Amino acid sequence: MMMLPPSLEELIAANHPVRVVNKVLDQIDIVPLIAKYKAGGTSRFNPRMLLKVLVFAYINNIYSSRKIEEALQQNICFMWLSGMTTPDHNTINRFRGERLKDVLKNIFTQVVQLLAQEGLLSIKELYTDGTKIEANANRYTFVWGNAIKTNKEKIKKQLDELWQYAQKVAAEEMNDNDPSGFDKIDAEKVEQTINQINEALKGKEVDSKVKQKLNYAKKNWPANLKKYEEQETIMGEDRTSYSKTDNDATFMRMKDDHMQNGQLKPAYNVQISTNNQFIASYSIHQKTTDTNTLIPHLEQHEKEFNEKPEVVTADAGYGSEENYQTLEDKGITAYVKHNQFDRQQNETIRDSKPFSTDKLYYNKEKDCYYCPMGQAMNNIGTTTKTTTTGFKQQITRYQAKNCEGCPLRGVCHKAKGNRTIEINDNLNKLKQKADERLLSEEGIRHRKQRPCDVEPVFGNIKNNHHFKRFMLRGIDKVSIETGLVALAHNLRKKAA
């Protein structure tokens, strides 16, 4: 029977997923990928073939470049896809980590557009959610922003104490030296100040502990401050931690930790938007919460497809004034809960706090609220708060005149002095609009569809296909891996 052996073409079923991968990726324009190769020479391996092999490997839960290399030598589907060529793991890894940088997004977008043309999904109606995926980093090599601030404060305080001591012991020598304060210190300033103190204390009787501290300060403080400055540069303004083995990874609390104790681990926040359980767009973030990721995620979606979505549905983790306002300004219909929406629908919880701020009566003509005892709470001023993203909020404060001796004092409020409340009028109006949309017939439909659309995608990727930890390091390479996972998910679902 094997005198005329069958061809690979005969051994692979007509409806096999490898044929779907081959057919779809043959339709994709890969000119930007080809441009990654230097002119004047040729690669031994076709970049389109390498792309197909990588995507098919991710479809089959093969994420290691060495295991992909092995599959190319043993698996008939990989042999058929590669035309019997056998790139080694270094070639595969270099292609994945370097060649696909900045071009995989475009490839993914083209695939999504093809699926949309077939009517499998819509890019105008999105269901958005996020999950945290562990980084390929040592979970114990962490750097904390708060620890850096604390250590710098200690150095400031001790340097000030040394300066005060030197002024007492060597007042004449220190008179000409004007301390400019230690509010902001750097390595150069600390070194200069310590030298000044040592020079002033020459020939004086100095406490042994002070000598010891000065020697330690001269030896360690400038070097430590340089290290802190480098760490703060790596961390940036938006983060509070990072891992030494993957500087782009932030420490996040993981829900699915195997020890069930919510450990902090180096991870990335992966945001996706789906439709019909197909991934329409994805983005990688270093922020630990979902709230501040929605706007950049949607902006990226708009940039990729050259059009904004018409409808966005998300859970209460995205319900903020900035998100509501931005979506309204863009003309996007948002079915996004706020953090009190579910509580308001529960009568027991809603009635458990009869004296909460939202239940106080507001007199628009007099611009005042009335407390549960009927006492007027007058406007005492408006302030502007700026969030970490730079969004400005207008907060108006109202205060009661006299709460002393009030029979409802203990249940109305427990703060010292007269009760003061803070009102954000714009947020309240946006919440009211959100409630009206969410409680409408269309809103109820979207709310029911959201957990059935986006959440199963994460469950499928993380549990069914065991992608719970990135193989590569750095946010650029992690973005490539996420794109491959998203491509694999879409083509796997299309094949099914």
PLY file of the C-alpha trace (Angstrom):
ply
format ascii 1.0
element vertex 496
property float x
property float y
property float z
element edge 495
property int vertex1
property int vertex2
end_header
0.00 0.00 0.00
2.92 2.33 0.61
4.66 1.64 -2.71
2.86 4.79 -3.92
2.58 6.70 -0.60
-0.30 9.16 -0.17
0.45 12.89 -0.36
-0.03 15.24 2.60
-2.91 16.80 0.68
-4.80 13.51 0.83
-4.11 13.01 4.55
-5.67 16.30 5.68
-9.46 16.51 5.83
-11.22 19.07 3.64
-12.73 20.88 6.63
-9.63 20.75 8.86
-8.78 24.04 10.72
-5.35 24.14 9.07
-7.08 24.72 5.72
-9.03 27.64 7.22
-5.78 29.20 8.49
-4.15 28.71 5.08
-7.11 30.13 3.13
-7.67 33.19 5.34
-4.01 34.20 5.68
-3.51 33.81 1.92
-5.93 36.72 1.48
-4.00 39.06 3.80
-1.73 41.83 2.52
1.67 41.28 4.17
3.65 44.04 2.41
4.49 45.76 5.77
5.80 42.40 7.05
7.94 41.84 3.95
9.33 45.37 4.38
10.84 44.20 7.68
13.37 42.14 5.72
16.51 43.80 4.37
16.68 44.41 0.64
19.34 42.77 -1.50
18.96 39.29 -0.07
16.38 36.66 0.50
15.11 34.74 3.49
15.22 30.98 3.47
11.67 30.89 4.81
8.60 32.61 3.43
7.20 35.11 6.00
3.60 34.23 5.09
4.37 30.57 5.79
5.94 31.43 9.16
2.87 33.50 10.05
0.55 30.60 9.19
2.67 28.18 11.26
2.63 30.49 14.28
-1.14 31.06 14.16
-1.85 27.36 13.68
0.48 26.54 16.59
-1.45 28.91 18.86
-4.71 27.32 17.70
-3.31 24.00 18.95
-2.06 25.39 22.30
1.59 25.20 21.22
3.25 28.37 22.46
6.91 27.35 22.84
9.17 27.93 19.82
10.97 24.64 20.50
7.68 22.71 20.49
6.66 24.47 17.26
9.99 23.35 15.75
9.24 19.78 16.87
5.71 19.91 15.42
7.12 20.99 12.02
9.11 17.75 11.95
6.41 15.38 13.23
2.89 16.74 12.59
1.52 16.31 9.07
-0.65 19.46 9.37
2.43 21.58 10.13
4.37 19.81 7.37
1.61 20.59 4.86
1.38 24.22 6.00
5.17 24.76 5.82
5.64 22.85 2.56
7.94 20.43 4.40
10.38 23.20 5.33
11.71 23.08 8.91
12.65 26.45 10.42
14.38 26.03 13.79
13.22 27.54 17.08
15.57 30.55 16.77
14.05 31.48 13.41
10.53 31.07 14.81
11.32 33.10 17.91
13.05 35.86 15.92
10.12 36.06 13.52
7.60 36.24 16.39
9.52 38.71 18.58
11.08 40.99 15.93
9.49 40.64 12.49
5.89 40.81 13.69
6.49 43.95 15.76
4.29 46.86 14.59
2.75 44.78 11.75
0.67 42.10 13.49
-2.04 44.64 14.43
-2.59 45.38 10.76
-2.77 41.66 9.93
-5.26 41.07 12.75
-7.41 44.00 11.57
-7.51 42.62 8.02
-8.65 39.21 9.31
-11.40 40.85 11.40
-12.58 42.80 8.36
-12.73 39.58 6.33
-14.80 37.92 9.06
-17.06 40.98 9.21
-17.61 40.81 5.43
-18.72 37.20 5.86
-21.25 38.37 8.45
-19.62 36.53 11.34
-19.26 39.66 13.50
-19.85 43.41 13.59
-17.20 45.97 14.48
-19.86 48.59 15.28
-21.42 46.85 18.28
-18.82 45.92 20.90
-18.78 44.12 24.25
-15.69 45.13 26.22
-13.97 43.53 29.18
-10.50 42.92 30.56
-8.45 40.24 32.25
-5.01 40.02 33.82
-2.48 37.60 32.35
0.72 36.82 34.24
3.98 38.14 32.79
7.02 35.97 32.11
8.82 37.44 35.13
10.03 36.46 38.56
7.18 37.26 40.94
9.57 38.23 43.77
11.79 40.73 41.92
9.53 43.71 42.48
10.13 47.45 42.84
7.49 49.53 44.62
6.97 53.24 44.01
5.84 53.85 47.59
9.03 52.22 48.94
11.13 54.58 46.79
9.22 57.61 48.14
9.59 56.39 51.73
13.36 55.86 51.36
13.83 59.30 49.77
11.87 60.89 52.61
14.13 59.13 55.14
17.22 60.48 53.39
15.74 64.02 53.38
14.94 63.83 57.07
18.33 62.43 58.11
20.19 64.90 55.90
18.29 67.75 57.55
19.18 66.38 61.00
22.87 66.22 60.06
22.71 69.79 58.76
21.09 71.04 61.98
23.73 69.22 64.05
26.56 70.78 62.00
25.07 74.26 62.50
25.11 73.75 66.27
28.64 72.30 66.50
30.29 74.51 63.86
28.10 77.60 63.68
30.84 79.90 62.31
31.84 77.52 59.52
28.20 76.99 58.55
27.17 80.67 58.56
28.33 81.28 55.03
26.63 78.17 53.77
23.00 78.81 52.98
20.97 75.59 52.96
18.46 75.80 50.13
16.26 73.22 51.82
15.87 69.54 51.19
12.41 69.47 49.63
13.86 68.10 46.42
17.10 66.18 46.57
19.20 64.36 44.05
22.47 62.43 44.17
24.60 65.47 43.30
22.99 67.74 45.91
23.29 65.12 48.66
26.95 64.50 47.89
27.67 68.23 47.89
25.83 68.75 51.19
27.61 65.86 52.94
31.00 67.23 51.81
29.98 70.64 53.18
29.08 69.14 56.56
32.32 67.12 56.73
34.37 70.21 55.87
32.64 72.25 58.59
33.12 69.55 61.23
36.88 69.16 60.65
38.78 69.60 63.90
35.58 69.63 65.96
34.47 67.20 68.60
31.84 65.18 66.82
29.59 62.51 68.28
30.70 59.03 67.16
27.20 58.17 65.97
27.12 61.27 63.79
30.52 60.35 62.32
29.23 56.89 61.58
26.09 58.26 59.94
28.11 60.72 57.83
30.42 57.94 56.61
27.42 55.77 55.75
25.67 58.69 54.03
28.71 59.57 51.92
29.17 55.97 50.87
25.55 54.98 50.17
23.10 57.89 49.77
24.27 59.31 46.39
24.37 55.81 44.84
20.95 54.96 46.29
19.41 58.17 44.95
20.80 57.49 41.47
19.25 54.03 41.64
15.90 55.50 42.79
15.94 57.99 39.90
16.53 55.18 37.39
13.73 53.12 38.94
11.31 56.07 38.83
12.17 56.61 35.14
11.39 52.96 34.37
8.17 53.08 36.38
6.87 56.29 34.85
4.08 58.43 36.29
1.17 56.02 35.74
2.49 53.00 37.64
3.27 52.19 41.27
5.38 49.06 40.70
7.34 47.02 38.17
9.26 43.77 37.93
13.04 43.71 37.61
12.89 40.78 35.19
10.27 42.43 32.95
10.32 46.17 33.47
7.06 46.68 31.56
5.08 44.34 33.83
3.11 45.81 36.76
2.25 43.93 39.93
-1.46 43.13 39.90
-3.79 41.13 42.11
-4.69 37.91 40.29
-8.15 36.40 40.75
-7.22 32.95 39.50
-4.17 32.45 41.71
-3.65 28.75 42.43
-3.27 29.43 46.15
-6.61 31.29 46.19
-5.16 34.15 48.23
-5.14 36.91 45.62
-1.38 37.18 45.30
0.25 40.17 43.65
2.07 39.01 40.53
3.76 40.76 37.59
1.10 40.89 34.90
-0.47 42.83 32.03
-4.06 44.06 31.76
-5.47 42.67 28.49
-8.55 44.46 27.14
-10.67 43.00 24.35
-13.85 43.97 22.52
-15.93 41.15 21.09
-18.97 40.58 18.94
-20.62 37.20 18.52
-17.72 35.82 20.60
-15.19 36.91 17.95
-12.43 39.29 19.10
-12.83 42.58 17.21
-9.94 44.42 18.90
-7.44 44.02 21.72
-5.04 46.24 23.65
-2.39 45.81 26.37
-2.24 48.07 29.43
0.02 48.45 32.45
-2.75 49.90 34.64
-4.16 47.65 37.34
-7.80 48.78 37.01
-10.08 48.69 33.97
-11.52 52.19 34.48
-8.70 54.09 32.78
-8.24 51.62 29.93
-11.56 52.06 28.10
-10.79 55.34 26.29
-7.33 54.36 24.94
-8.73 50.93 23.98
-11.58 52.45 21.94
-9.28 55.06 20.41
-7.04 52.25 19.22
-10.05 50.42 17.76
-11.10 53.60 15.93
-7.57 54.10 14.58
-7.35 50.52 13.28
-10.71 50.46 11.49
-10.96 54.18 10.62
-14.40 54.32 12.19
-15.73 54.47 15.72
-18.09 51.86 17.16
-21.75 52.80 17.44
-22.53 50.83 20.61
-20.28 49.83 23.53
-21.38 47.62 26.42
-19.22 47.11 29.51
-19.55 46.26 33.19
-19.40 48.53 36.24
-15.59 48.54 36.26
-15.70 51.12 33.46
-18.35 53.44 34.92
-16.56 56.74 35.52
-17.37 60.37 34.72
-14.52 60.59 32.22
-15.64 57.47 30.36
-19.30 58.53 30.26
-18.40 62.04 29.09
-15.96 60.86 26.42
-18.39 58.30 24.99
-21.14 60.93 24.92
-18.85 63.45 23.18
-17.92 60.84 20.56
-21.59 60.02 19.91
-21.19 56.39 21.03
-24.22 54.78 22.67
-22.85 53.39 25.94
-24.48 50.66 27.99
-22.01 50.93 30.85
-23.00 50.38 34.47
-21.76 52.57 37.32
-20.74 51.12 40.68
-24.14 51.77 42.29
-26.36 50.51 39.47
-26.89 46.95 40.77
-27.41 48.23 44.32
-30.10 50.59 43.13
-31.99 47.72 41.52
-32.01 45.78 44.81
-34.80 47.15 47.01
-33.34 45.75 50.25
-29.93 47.34 49.68
-31.48 50.54 48.34
-33.61 51.05 51.46
-30.84 50.09 53.92
-29.35 53.62 53.80
-32.25 56.08 54.05
-29.97 59.07 54.81
-27.48 58.66 51.96
-26.60 61.72 49.87
-28.66 60.65 46.85
-31.83 60.57 49.00
-31.49 64.18 50.26
-33.89 66.76 48.77
-32.30 69.48 46.63
-33.81 72.99 46.30
-32.67 74.28 42.94
-33.81 77.90 43.52
-31.91 78.25 46.81
-29.09 75.91 45.76
-29.23 73.93 48.97
-29.93 70.40 50.19
-32.06 69.51 53.20
-30.86 67.05 55.80
-33.24 64.33 57.19
-34.28 66.77 59.96
-35.20 69.50 57.44
-32.15 71.68 58.11
-30.75 73.51 55.07
-27.30 72.45 53.87
-25.86 75.48 52.09
-23.32 75.67 49.28
-19.86 76.33 50.77
-17.86 76.33 47.55
-16.86 74.47 44.40
-13.46 72.93 43.80
-11.84 71.33 40.77
-10.24 67.92 41.13
-7.89 66.47 38.54
-7.77 62.70 38.10
-4.60 60.72 37.35
-5.50 60.88 33.64
-5.81 64.68 33.72
-9.61 64.78 33.62
-11.08 67.70 35.61
-14.07 67.19 37.92
-16.21 69.95 39.43
-17.09 69.11 43.05
-19.55 71.30 45.03
-19.65 71.01 48.82
-22.74 71.57 50.98
-22.68 71.79 54.77
-25.34 71.73 57.50
-25.40 74.69 59.94
-25.67 72.81 63.22
-25.71 69.05 63.80
-25.03 69.25 67.53
-27.76 67.60 69.59
-29.57 66.21 66.53
-31.44 62.98 67.42
-30.44 61.46 64.04
-26.75 62.33 64.44
-25.54 58.73 64.81
-27.41 57.33 61.82
-27.27 60.40 59.56
-23.48 60.72 59.70
-20.64 59.85 62.06
-18.06 62.47 61.13
-16.97 65.16 63.57
-18.61 68.55 63.21
-21.50 69.38 60.91
-22.38 67.05 58.04
-20.74 67.95 54.74
-21.59 66.35 51.42
-19.82 66.53 48.04
-21.89 66.70 44.85
-20.66 66.15 41.31
-23.55 67.48 39.20
-22.12 66.39 35.88
-21.50 62.83 37.07
-25.01 62.62 38.52
-26.53 63.71 35.18
-24.38 61.20 33.27
-25.37 58.43 35.68
-29.04 59.27 35.24
-28.68 59.01 31.45
-26.81 55.72 31.85
-29.61 54.35 34.07
-32.23 55.26 31.48
-30.30 53.49 28.73
-29.53 50.42 30.85
-33.15 50.00 31.95
-34.55 50.36 28.42
-35.52 47.30 26.40
-32.41 47.62 24.25
-30.25 48.15 27.35
-31.56 44.99 28.99
-30.78 43.04 25.80
-27.20 44.31 25.75
-26.73 43.65 29.48
-27.87 40.06 29.01
-25.67 39.58 25.97
-22.46 41.02 27.48
-21.58 38.15 29.88
-22.48 35.63 27.14
-20.30 37.36 24.57
-17.02 38.59 26.03
-16.51 36.51 29.19
-16.60 33.08 27.46
-13.75 34.29 25.23
-11.47 34.74 28.24
-12.64 31.41 29.66
-11.86 29.68 26.38
-8.39 31.22 26.05
-7.28 30.80 29.67
-8.92 27.53 30.69
-9.63 25.53 27.54
-6.43 26.56 25.76
-4.24 27.07 28.84
-2.87 30.50 27.93
-2.40 31.94 31.42
1.16 33.23 31.19
3.04 35.09 28.46
6.11 33.46 26.90
7.81 36.73 25.89
8.92 39.79 27.87
8.28 43.48 27.27
5.02 45.18 26.35
5.79 45.16 22.59
6.38 41.40 22.49
3.46 40.76 24.85
1.25 42.68 22.41
2.44 40.38 19.60
1.58 37.31 21.67
-1.86 38.70 22.47
-2.44 39.32 18.76
-1.49 35.73 17.93
-3.83 34.45 20.66
-6.66 36.66 19.31
-6.01 35.55 15.71
-5.95 31.90 16.79
-9.23 32.33 18.69
-11.00 33.93 15.72
-9.81 31.37 13.17
-10.50 28.48 15.53
-14.06 29.74 15.94
-14.46 30.29 12.19
-13.29 26.72 11.55
-15.78 25.40 14.09
0 1
1 2
2 3
3 4
4 5
5 6
6 7
7 8
8 9
9 10
10 11
11 12
12 13
13 14
14 15
15 16
16 17
17 18
18 19
19 20
20 21
21 22
22 23
23 24
24 25
25 26
26 27
27 28
28 29
29 30
30 31
31 32
32 33
33 34
34 35
35 36
36 37
37 38
38 39
39 40
40 41
41 42
42 43
43 44
44 45
45 46
46 47
47 48
48 49
49 50
50 51
51 52
52 53
53 54
54 55
55 56
56 57
57 58
58 59
59 60
60 61
61 62
62 63
63 64
64 65
65 66
66 67
67 68
68 69
69 70
70 71
71 72
72 73
73 74
74 75
75 76
76 77
77 78
78 79
79 80
80 81
81 82
82 83
83 84
84 85
85 86
86 87
87 88
88 89
89 90
90 91
91 92
92 93
93 94
94 95
95 96
96 97
97 98
98 99
99 100
100 101
101 102
102 103
103 104
104 105
105 106
106 107
107 108
108 109
109 110
110 111
111 112
112 113
113 114
114 115
115 116
116 117
117 118
118 119
119 120
120 121
121 122
122 123
123 124
124 125
125 126
126 127
127 128
128 129
129 130
130 131
131 132
132 133
133 134
134 135
135 136
136 137
137 138
138 139
139 140
140 141
141 142
142 143
143 144
144 145
145 146
146 147
147 148
148 149
149 150
150 151
151 152
152 153
153 154
154 155
155 156
156 157
157 158
158 159
159 160
160 161
161 162
162 163
163 164
164 165
165 166
166 167
167 168
168 169
169 170
170 171
171 172
172 173
173 174
174 175
175 176
176 177
177 178
178 179
179 180
180 181
181 182
182 183
183 184
184 185
185 186
186 187
187 188
188 189
189 190
190 191
191 192
192 193
193 194
194 195
195 196
196 197
197 198
198 199
199 200
200 201
201 202
202 203
203 204
204 205
205 206
206 207
207 208
208 209
209 210
210 211
211 212
212 213
213 214
214 215
215 216
216 217
217 218
218 219
219 220
220 221
221 222
222 223
223 224
224 225
225 226
226 227
227 228
228 229
229 230
230 231
231 232
232 233
233 234
234 235
235 236
236 237
237 238
238 239
239 240
240 241
241 242
242 243
243 244
244 245
245 246
246 247
247 248
248 249
249 250
250 251
251 252
252 253
253 254
254 255
255 256
256 257
257 258
258 259
259 260
260 261
261 262
262 263
263 264
264 265
265 266
266 267
267 268
268 269
269 270
270 271
271 272
272 273
273 274
274 275
275 276
276 277
277 278
278 279
279 280
280 281
281 282
282 283
283 284
284 285
285 286
286 287
287 288
288 289
289 290
290 291
291 292
292 293
293 294
294 295
295 296
296 297
297 298
298 299
299 300
300 301
301 302
302 303
303 304
304 305
305 306
306 307
307 308
308 309
309 310
310 311
311 312
312 313
313 314
314 315
315 316
316 317
317 318
318 319
319 320
320 321
321 322
322 323
323 324
324 325
325 326
326 327
327 328
328 329
329 330
330 331
331 332
332 333
333 334
334 335
335 336
336 337
337 338
338 339
339 340
340 341
341 342
342 343
343 344
344 345
345 346
346 347
347 348
348 349
349 350
350 351
351 352
352 353
353 354
354 355
355 356
356 357
357 358
358 359
359 360
360 361
361 362
362 363
363 364
364 365
365 366
366 367
367 368
368 369
369 370
370 371
371 372
372 373
373 374
374 375
375 376
376 377
377 378
378 379
379 380
380 381
381 382
382 383
383 384
384 385
385 386
386 387
387 388
388 389
389 390
390 391
391 392
392 393
393 394
394 395
395 396
396 397
397 398
398 399
399 400
400 401
401 402
402 403
403 404
404 405
405 406
406 407
407 408
408 409
409 410
410 411
411 412
412 413
413 414
414 415
415 416
416 417
417 418
418 419
419 420
420 421
421 422
422 423
423 424
424 425
425 426
426 427
427 428
428 429
429 430
430 431
431 432
432 433
433 434
434 435
435 436
436 437
437 438
438 439
439 440
440 441
441 442
442 443
443 444
444 445
445 446
446 447
447 448
448 449
449 450
450 451
451 452
452 453
453 454
454 455
455 456
456 457
457 458
458 459
459 460
460 461
461 462
462 463
463 464
464 465
465 466
466 467
467 468
468 469
469 470
470 471
471 472
472 473
473 474
474 475
475 476
476 477
477 478
478 479
479 480
480 481
481 482
482 483
483 484
484 485
485 486
486 487
487 488
488 489
489 490
490 491
491 492
492 493
493 494
494 495
